[in-house]
């Protein structure tokens, strides 16, 4: 294409903007509960997330990305390659603007739903309703219910079990020694499965279900052994008066465990959701250089670097806003509650991945935090904050669609 350099330059800027929005909003899924429970500070959370989000985005962010994200638009319905380019530009800008607005107000919204809504808006304007895979869109709408309900139910059960077996035991320290390694085993196994089934899906790795379960069991056992030693150390230091933890009783044991779950979820998130920003970017680069609409686009290393860098930039600037909502405004979190919420989120992702359910990690973690809050009593949940969050979910698709349609028409008028 004659204007390939111009198109790619604009796409790089918009791709960086979109991945900045991913970092500003979605990283709270992994770090919000750890910050809210005071297991780590916001500054430490940003450092940890920067390392693991970037590693996930760069190492496992994808070798091949479909140019038509998640099959939302029928490529054959597009009349020219330029329409695809303008549409992907409009989608990146529309989704990015919505993520910026949501992050500004601390609303945890789904970046996947944002970009899907944007693609629907562009497809409707450019090719008509017939070009949209409405079945895919319907599945995403269904995830609004599936994600928070499943995450919340598992989190509720975990919080109740921790309270029964550890927190309310006659000897909480002895109970922590007995049951702590079990929870750590679950944590290690589930985070491994999240990484294999969710985080490494874009790598050319052939790992069977049996192989994934074997890896998870091995990682879980190693984590359990390390966790047991860690728990013994924490209890021993407390008995000797040498503990530096700000938490009392068994809660001090769960504080470091929150960090481990956050690291694993951050890696899986970076490897998976970076595609929301670099998928449309890859489509533009491929189409601009080849002059044709291709269903798949080889992903260059610099695109992964851009995506990882954008995520880190977003979480280090505005990431604290959504972290604060998830970690502190929905309900009061302690390390044990934060651990249960993250463990529930990992469990939900694993279950959904195997069943093929279209779930959102944002909706899952919000539901999980609600679940641990309800386990203490419905009155312990801030219903006004929850209402604002649910409202932001409901408007994500239509707002993303409207903005993308508007920006598509502007790009077509200016560049066409």
Secondary structure per residue as TSV (DSSP state, phi and psi in degrees):
chain	resnum	aa	ss	phi	psi
A	1	X	-	360.0	144.5
A	2	X	T	-65.4	-34.6
A	3	X	T	-99.8	23.7
A	4	X	H	-57.7	-43.8
A	5	X	H	-63.4	-41.7
A	6	X	H	-64.1	-45.4
A	7	X	H	-60.8	-45.0
A	8	X	H	-66.8	-39.0
A	9	X	H	-62.1	-46.9
A	10	X	H	-62.9	-40.1
A	11	X	H	-63.7	-39.4
A	12	X	H	-62.0	-44.7
A	13	X	H	-63.0	-45.4
A	14	X	H	-69.8	-35.4
A	15	X	H	-65.2	-39.8
A	16	X	H	-65.1	-39.3
A	17	X	H	-64.2	-43.5
A	18	X	H	-66.2	-45.2
A	19	X	H	-68.4	-29.5
A	20	X	H	-59.7	-42.6
A	21	X	H	-64.2	-37.7
A	22	X	H	-60.3	-44.9
A	23	X	H	-67.2	-39.0
A	24	X	H	-68.5	-32.9
A	25	X	H	-105.0	-49.9
A	26	X	H	-80.7	-24.3
A	27	X	T	-63.6	-22.3
A	28	X	H	-60.5	-21.9
A	29	X	H	-58.2	-37.7
A	30	X	H	-90.8	-34.6
A	31	X	H	-107.2	-16.8
A	32	X	H	-58.6	-44.1
A	33	X	H	-69.5	-35.1
A	34	X	H	-67.6	-38.7
A	35	X	H	-71.4	-44.4
A	36	X	H	-63.8	-32.6
A	37	X	T	-84.1	-1.1
A	38	X	T	67.8	18.8
A	39	X	S	-66.7	-33.6
A	40	X	S	-141.4	159.9
A	41	X	-	-82.5	165.3
A	42	X	H	-60.0	-41.4
A	43	X	H	-62.1	-44.9
A	44	X	H	-66.2	-36.8
A	45	X	H	-62.3	-39.8
A	46	X	H	-64.8	-42.0
A	47	X	H	-64.5	-48.1
A	48	X	H	-62.2	-47.0
A	49	X	H	-63.6	-39.1
A	50	X	H	-59.2	-43.1
A	51	X	H	-67.0	-51.0
A	52	X	H	-80.1	-33.5
A	53	X	H	-65.6	-44.8
A	54	X	H	-65.8	-42.2
A	55	X	H	-61.3	-43.4
A	56	X	H	-64.3	-43.2
A	57	X	H	-65.1	-41.5
A	58	X	H	-81.7	-44.2
A	59	X	H	-79.2	-33.1
A	60	X	H	-131.8	21.6
A	61	X	S	-75.9	-11.8
A	62	X	-	133.1	133.3
A	63	X	S	-96.7	-29.0
A	64	X	E	-137.3	126.6
A	65	X	E	-119.3	129.4
A	66	X	E	-63.9	134.1
A	67	X	S	-70.7	-31.7
A	68	X	S	-97.2	97.6
A	69	X	G	-55.3	118.9
A	70	X	G	57.1	24.8
A	71	X	G	64.8	27.8
A	72	X	-	-73.4	-34.3
A	73	X	B	-118.5	138.7
A	74	X	-	-80.6	111.4
A	75	X	G	-61.9	-31.1
A	76	X	G	-67.4	-16.3
A	77	X	G	-80.5	-12.4
A	78	X	-	-80.6	133.7
A	79	X	S	-80.6	-22.2
A	80	X	-	-155.4	156.7
A	81	X	H	-59.5	-33.3
A	82	X	H	-61.1	-36.9
A	83	X	H	-61.6	-40.7
A	84	X	H	-62.7	-43.1
A	85	X	H	-63.1	-49.5
A	86	X	H	-62.0	-38.2
A	87	X	H	-67.5	-42.2
A	88	X	H	-67.7	-36.0
A	89	X	H	-62.0	-48.0
A	90	X	H	-62.1	-37.1
A	91	X	H	-66.5	-44.3
A	92	X	H	-61.7	-44.8
A	93	X	H	-70.2	-42.5
A	94	X	H	-63.1	-47.3
A	95	X	H	-65.9	-38.9
A	96	X	H	-64.2	-41.3
A	97	X	H	-63.4	-44.0
A	98	X	H	-64.1	-40.6
A	99	X	H	-64.8	-35.9
A	100	X	H	-65.3	-45.3
A	101	X	H	-63.0	-47.1
A	102	X	H	-62.1	-42.0
A	103	X	H	-66.1	-36.2
A	104	X	H	-58.5	-38.5
A	105	X	T	-95.5	4.1
A	106	X	T	74.6	24.8
A	107	X	-	-88.4	122.2
A	108	X	-	-82.0	103.5
A	109	X	-	-113.8	165.5
A	110	X	-	-84.8	124.0
A	111	X	H	-69.6	-32.8
A	112	X	H	-64.6	-45.5
A	113	X	H	-63.5	-33.8
A	114	X	H	-63.5	-47.1
A	115	X	H	-74.5	-33.2
A	116	X	H	-66.0	-43.8
A	117	X	H	-59.7	-40.3
A	118	X	H	-62.8	-42.5
A	119	X	H	-66.0	-35.9
A	120	X	H	-63.1	-43.6
A	121	X	H	-62.3	-44.3
A	122	X	H	-65.5	-41.9
A	123	X	H	-65.1	-39.1
A	124	X	H	-62.5	-43.2
A	125	X	H	-74.8	-38.8
A	126	X	H	-85.0	-34.9
A	127	X	H	-131.2	-5.6
A	128	X	-	93.0	168.0
A	129	X	G	-60.2	-28.7
A	130	X	G	-65.5	-18.6
A	131	X	G	-84.8	-6.4
A	132	X	B	-94.6	134.6
A	133	X	-	-82.8	86.9
A	134	X	H	-66.6	-23.6
A	135	X	H	-62.9	-41.6
A	136	X	H	-63.5	-43.7
A	137	X	H	-64.0	-40.4
A	138	X	H	-62.0	-38.0
A	139	X	H	-63.5	-37.1
A	140	X	H	-67.7	-40.1
A	141	X	H	-60.7	-38.6
A	142	X	H	-64.7	-28.2
A	143	X	H	-67.9	-19.1
A	144	X	H	-60.1	-31.2
A	145	X	H	-92.9	-45.8
A	146	X	H	-60.5	-47.9
A	147	X	H	-60.3	-58.8
A	148	X	H	-67.8	-34.2
A	149	X	H	-67.5	-46.5
A	150	X	H	-65.7	-46.1
A	151	X	H	-61.8	-41.8
A	152	X	H	-66.8	-40.3
A	153	X	H	-64.6	-43.3
A	154	X	H	-67.7	-41.7
A	155	X	H	-62.7	-41.2
A	156	X	H	-59.0	-47.0
A	157	X	H	-63.7	-42.5
A	158	X	H	-65.1	-43.8
A	159	X	H	-62.1	-39.4
A	160	X	H	-67.2	-38.1
A	161	X	H	-68.4	-41.2
A	162	X	H	-63.4	-41.1
A	163	X	I	-63.6	-44.1
A	164	X	I	-69.3	-47.7
A	165	X	I	-84.5	-26.2
A	166	X	I	-120.7	-63.2
A	167	X	I	-63.5	-38.7
A	168	X	T	-98.8	10.1
A	169	X	S	-69.8	156.5
A	170	X	T	-61.0	-40.2
A	171	X	T	-122.3	89.6
A	172	X	H	-58.9	-36.6
A	173	X	H	-64.4	-44.5
A	174	X	H	-65.3	-39.2
A	175	X	H	-64.5	-36.5
A	176	X	H	-66.2	-38.0
A	177	X	H	-63.3	-37.4
A	178	X	H	-78.5	-47.6
A	179	X	H	-96.5	-21.1
A	180	X	H	-54.1	-49.6
A	181	X	H	-60.2	-28.6
A	182	X	H	-66.1	-45.7
A	183	X	H	-66.4	-35.5
A	184	X	H	-68.0	-38.6
A	185	X	H	-58.9	-47.8
A	186	X	H	-58.8	-42.9
A	187	X	H	-59.4	-52.2
A	188	X	H	-61.8	-43.0
A	189	X	H	-66.1	-45.1
A	190	X	H	-69.5	-41.4
A	191	X	H	-62.3	-36.8
A	192	X	H	-62.6	-44.7
A	193	X	H	-66.1	-38.3
A	194	X	H	-59.9	-43.5
A	195	X	I	-66.2	-42.9
A	196	X	I	-72.2	-46.6
A	197	X	I	-86.9	-25.7
A	198	X	I	-111.0	-43.8
A	199	X	I	-84.4	-25.4
A	200	X	S	-108.7	17.2
A	201	X	T	-65.0	-22.4
A	202	X	T	-92.1	-6.6
A	203	X	S	-87.9	153.6
A	204	X	S	-80.8	63.3
A	205	X	-	-115.9	127.2
A	206	X	-	-100.1	92.8
A	207	X	-	-114.6	117.2
A	208	X	-	-72.3	167.8
A	209	X	H	-60.7	-42.2
A	210	X	H	-63.5	-40.6
A	211	X	H	-64.6	-41.0
A	212	X	H	-63.8	-42.0
A	213	X	H	-66.0	-36.7
A	214	X	H	-65.0	-44.1
A	215	X	H	-62.1	-43.6
A	216	X	H	-62.3	-42.7
A	217	X	H	-63.3	-41.5
A	218	X	H	-64.0	-46.4
A	219	X	H	-63.8	-40.7
A	220	X	H	-61.3	-41.8
A	221	X	H	-65.2	-43.5
A	222	X	H	-61.7	-44.0
A	223	X	H	-62.0	-38.7
A	224	X	H	-64.1	-41.9
A	225	X	H	-64.3	-47.0
A	226	X	H	-63.1	-41.6
A	227	X	H	-62.4	-40.1
A	228	X	H	-61.8	-45.0
A	229	X	H	-62.9	-41.1
A	230	X	H	-64.3	-44.3
A	231	X	H	-62.2	-44.3
A	232	X	H	-59.9	-41.0
A	233	X	H	-64.9	-42.5
A	234	X	H	-63.2	-45.0
A	235	X	H	-66.1	-40.3
A	236	X	H	-65.0	-42.9
A	237	X	H	-64.7	-36.4
A	238	X	H	-66.5	-39.8
A	239	X	H	-65.6	-31.6
A	240	X	T	-88.2	-1.2
A	241	X	T	74.9	19.5
A	242	X	-	-103.4	2.1
A	243	X	-	-70.7	136.9
A	244	X	-	-103.1	5.1
A	245	X	-	-70.1	143.5
A	246	X	S	-85.4	-3.7
A	247	X	S	-100.4	154.4
A	248	X	-	-106.2	151.4
A	249	X	T	60.6	-148.4
A	250	X	T	-62.2	-21.7
A	251	X	H	-57.6	-32.8
A	252	X	H	-66.2	-22.1
A	253	X	H	-74.9	-34.0
A	254	X	H	-80.4	-16.6
A	255	X	H	-58.5	-52.8
A	256	X	H	-67.4	-26.3
A	257	X	H	-67.0	-33.2
A	258	X	H	-59.1	-36.9
A	259	X	H	-66.6	-41.7
A	260	X	H	-63.7	-44.4
A	261	X	H	-63.4	-38.5
A	262	X	H	-64.0	-40.2
A	263	X	H	-62.4	-46.4
A	264	X	H	-64.9	-43.5
A	265	X	H	-67.9	-33.6
A	266	X	H	-65.8	-41.5
A	267	X	H	-63.5	-47.2
A	268	X	H	-62.8	-39.3
A	269	X	H	-66.2	-46.8
A	270	X	H	-60.0	-39.5
A	271	X	H	-72.7	-28.0
A	272	X	H	-93.8	-54.2
A	273	X	H	-83.1	-7.4
A	274	X	T	-61.9	-25.9
A	275	X	H	-62.6	-23.9
A	276	X	H	-62.7	-28.7
A	277	X	H	-96.4	-42.0
A	278	X	H	-88.3	-14.5
A	279	X	H	-60.8	-56.3
A	280	X	H	-61.7	-34.9
A	281	X	H	-62.4	-44.3
A	282	X	H	-61.6	-36.8
A	283	X	H	-62.4	-43.3
A	284	X	H	-66.4	-46.2
A	285	X	H	-60.9	-45.9
A	286	X	H	-64.0	-45.0
A	287	X	H	-69.4	-39.7
A	288	X	H	-67.1	-35.8
A	289	X	H	-82.3	-31.7
A	290	X	H	-96.5	-23.2
A	291	X	S	76.6	10.4
A	292	X	S	-130.9	154.8
A	293	X	-	-86.6	109.3
A	294	X	-	-103.3	144.6
A	295	X	S	-72.0	-27.8
A	296	X	E	-132.3	147.1
A	297	X	E	-129.3	123.6
A	298	X	E	-59.4	138.0
A	299	X	-	-101.0	114.9
A	300	X	-	-75.0	155.4
A	301	X	H	-60.6	-36.9
A	302	X	H	-66.0	-26.1
A	303	X	H	-70.4	-41.4
A	304	X	H	-63.3	-41.8
A	305	X	H	-61.7	-41.5
A	306	X	H	-62.0	-45.2
A	307	X	H	-63.2	-45.5
A	308	X	H	-63.6	-41.3
A	309	X	H	-64.9	-39.3
A	310	X	H	-64.1	-41.0
A	311	X	H	-61.9	-46.6
A	312	X	H	-62.2	-40.7
A	313	X	H	-63.4	-41.6
A	314	X	H	-67.0	-44.2
A	315	X	H	-70.5	-28.7
A	316	X	H	-82.1	-14.0
A	317	X	H	-103.6	-58.7
A	318	X	T	-112.8	1.4
A	319	X	H	-58.3	-29.6
A	320	X	H	-65.8	-24.2
A	321	X	H	-65.0	-48.6
A	322	X	H	-77.1	-32.3
A	323	X	H	-56.1	-41.3
A	324	X	H	-64.8	-38.0
A	325	X	I	-66.1	-50.9
A	326	X	I	-67.4	-40.1
A	327	X	I	-85.6	-23.6
A	328	X	I	-131.1	-26.2
A	329	X	I	-93.1	-24.0
A	330	X	S	-76.7	-49.7
A	331	X	S	-158.6	162.8
A	332	X	-	-75.6	125.8
A	333	X	-	-108.5	143.1
A	334	X	-	-116.5	169.6
A	335	X	H	-54.6	-40.2
A	336	X	H	-66.3	-40.2
A	337	X	H	-68.8	-40.9
A	338	X	H	-62.8	-40.7
A	339	X	H	-62.1	-45.3
A	340	X	H	-62.2	-39.5
A	341	X	H	-64.3	-45.4
A	342	X	H	-67.6	-40.7
A	343	X	H	-63.7	-38.8
A	344	X	H	-65.6	-40.2
A	345	X	H	-62.3	-45.2
A	346	X	H	-62.2	-41.9
A	347	X	H	-61.3	-42.9
A	348	X	H	-65.8	-41.5
A	349	X	H	-62.3	-42.1
A	350	X	H	-63.3	-48.3
A	351	X	H	-61.8	-46.5
A	352	X	H	-64.4	-38.4
A	353	X	H	-62.0	-42.2
A	354	X	H	-72.0	-34.2
A	355	X	H	-87.5	-7.8
A	356	X	T	73.6	25.2
A	357	X	-	-81.3	134.4
A	358	X	-	-81.5	85.5
A	359	X	-	-104.8	162.5
A	360	X	-	-113.9	128.5
A	361	X	H	-63.9	-32.9
A	362	X	H	-62.4	-49.3
A	363	X	H	-64.8	-34.9
A	364	X	H	-63.5	-48.9
A	365	X	H	-69.6	-34.4
A	366	X	H	-64.4	-43.9
A	367	X	H	-62.1	-38.3
A	368	X	H	-66.1	-41.8
A	369	X	H	-64.5	-39.6
A	370	X	H	-61.0	-40.4
A	371	X	H	-61.4	-44.3
A	372	X	H	-71.7	-27.5
A	373	X	H	-70.6	-43.8
A	374	X	H	-66.4	-28.3
A	375	X	T	-61.0	-23.8
A	376	X	T	-91.8	-15.4
A	377	X	-	133.6	140.1
A	378	X	G	-59.1	-31.3
A	379	X	G	-69.5	-9.9
A	380	X	G	-86.6	-0.6
A	381	X	S	-104.8	134.8
A	382	X	-	-80.5	99.5
A	383	X	H	-69.0	-29.9
A	384	X	H	-66.4	-42.3
A	385	X	H	-64.4	-43.1
A	386	X	H	-61.4	-41.5
A	387	X	H	-61.7	-41.6
A	388	X	H	-65.7	-38.8
A	389	X	H	-64.7	-46.8
A	390	X	H	-62.4	-39.4
A	391	X	H	-61.1	-42.2
A	392	X	H	-64.1	-33.3
A	393	X	H	-65.6	-43.9
A	394	X	H	-64.5	-31.9
A	395	X	H	-93.4	-5.5
A	396	X	H	-59.6	-51.8
A	397	X	H	-62.9	-51.8
A	398	X	H	-64.8	-38.2
A	399	X	H	-66.5	-45.0
A	400	X	H	-60.2	-41.0
A	401	X	H	-65.3	-45.5
A	402	X	H	-63.7	-44.6
A	403	X	H	-64.6	-44.0
A	404	X	H	-63.7	-40.9
A	405	X	H	-61.6	-42.9
A	406	X	H	-62.9	-47.4
A	407	X	H	-69.6	-32.5
A	408	X	H	-60.6	-46.1
A	409	X	H	-64.7	-36.1
A	410	X	H	-66.5	-46.2
A	411	X	H	-62.7	-40.0
A	412	X	H	-65.6	-37.4
A	413	X	H	-71.0	-37.8
A	414	X	H	-80.8	-44.0
A	415	X	H	-97.0	-19.5
A	416	X	-	-72.4	360.0
